[in-house]
């Protein structure tokens, strides 16, 4: 699709071994799976070039699925919810004022969010599951990252997960939540910030967790723990 205000809308995709590719070049485009994807071994690739584009999937339910999203421009939105095991979800945004939301319930999932620009927001969540891998990177200034492995409002299991979060730039912020004390166990977290006036805010409960914090630059701070 080439042009403005184009839509790719699907109520749902059901089945196995499907390969779906969507490319939209222009502004105000929308690629939405309103009913989600149900099945195994599916591949979904979405590329959006321009400004003010949206890609959302209400629910990805199954195993061994791949979702790849690439957006280049400003004011983009990505939102994907995953239920199942061994899924790979990748979102890459290049530009300013973009927003990414990735969430998983299950085991052995890989969630990857990459943003290059300023004033971007990313939220990556693994609320219930084990052995998931969460990779996030932001390059630019005044970016915000939220990472959640379970929270204090639920008692869902979140154990043996790995978080690798990196920010390069100034006035960036990372918020990490690992709560629900009996079941947030044996997680490994690496938080890295390079630049000035950056901040890390941590809520940490549970046992056997490992958190490695690295900050390079001036006037940075860590609160919580």
Buried (B, 14 or more C-beta within 10 A) or exposed (E): BEEBEBEBEBEBBBEEEBEBEBBBBBBBBBBBBEBBBBBBBBBBBBBBBBBBBBBBBBBBBBBBBBBBBBBBBBBBBBBBBBBBBBBBBBBBBBBBBBBBBBBBBBBBBBBBBBBBBBBBBBBBBBBBBBBBBBBBBBBBBBBBBBBBBBBEEEEBBBBBBBBBBBBBBBBBBBBBBBBBBEBBBBBBBBBBBBBBBBBBBBBBBBEEBEBEBEBEBEEBEBEEE
